[in-house]
Amino acid sequence: MNIQQFDYILAVDNYRHFAKAAEHCRVTQPTLSMMIQKLEDELGIKIFDRNVQPVTPTPAGRKIIDQARVIIQQVSRMKDIVSEEEQSLKGTFRVAVLPTIAPYLLPRFFQQLTTKQPDLDIRIIEMQTKPTINALINGDIDAAIIANLPTEMQLQGTILYYEEFFVYISRNEAIFKKDLIRSADISDERLWLLDEGHCFRDQLMRFCQMEKVKLHQAAYRLGSLETFMRMVESGNGITFIPELATLQLCDAQKELLRSFAIPKPTREIVWITRKDFVRHSIAEIIINSIKEAVPREMRTLRPGFKVV
């Protein structure tokens, strides 16, 4: 058996499809199938049940796959230790970023960082919080940028900056005339809000003490912050946007922007890794680049602001 075979069975487990797994591994499907068959013959068991769709691991195969994942992680960690000892920036470094963070943070630092550090091969993946945590624990990514410190024992976090939430209000809303918005002013029937699974949604619903969102949420699914902003600009409803997004607004858009009254809802933007993470040289470069790219006042929790 060899590491390549372990990569193949992990790919099949992830995609539950031999052709898709082969495409991911950049080999032909017959090659992948043959290598997995050789591993099964050597072990004397069937790792996958090929008679069902999608392809499913057998009970014994599940144990083999879990052990293969541990082995792959340990091999990768050995390589990372060597790279860190040599202070090398080479090799792929995978970072997951929340969809409510990526469009506003990445343009502020990413291009400058890769130009300044051409040896860095950073791969960005937009991913919601729960799959991000799972991917980090499983070793599928090296680090992540999420909102709020992790609670999982395997993970550790460093706060990058604090980001205020703003209200984005169409001119047709009654509260458009207000300079400051209180949570009680928000009508959930007029609100555009992300689907369940986004921590951005959960944080704001807790702050506004809303149990559910009614009309708009029923009418529009799988929306994005940018889509909801366009809906508000067309004269329809209310949404929330993060502080970095406000820095991209033109003067006309800023007229739709309102702050919350004190305490102002805020989220922690956090760099997280596993506790056994070793590539600190790369992490330090990325973290410093991010901190330099955001306004200085966002690097600390400001008076009158409340983390939600």
Secondary structure, 3 states (H helix, E strand, C coil): CCHHHHHHHHHHHHHCCHHHHHHHHCCCHHHHHHHHHHHHHHHCCCCEECCCCCCEECHHHHHHHHHHHHHHHHHHHHHHHHHHHCCCCCCEEEEEECCCCHHHHHHHHHHHHHHHCCCCEEEEEECCHHHHHHHHHHCCCCEEEEECCCCCCCEEEEEEEEEEEEEEECCCCHHHHCCEECHHHCCHHHECCCCCCCHHHHHHHHHCCCCCCCHHHHHCCCCCHHHHHHHHHCCCCEEEEEHHHHCCCCHHHHCCEEEECCCEEEEEEEEEEECCCCCHHHHHHHHHHHHHHCCHHHHCCCCCEEEC
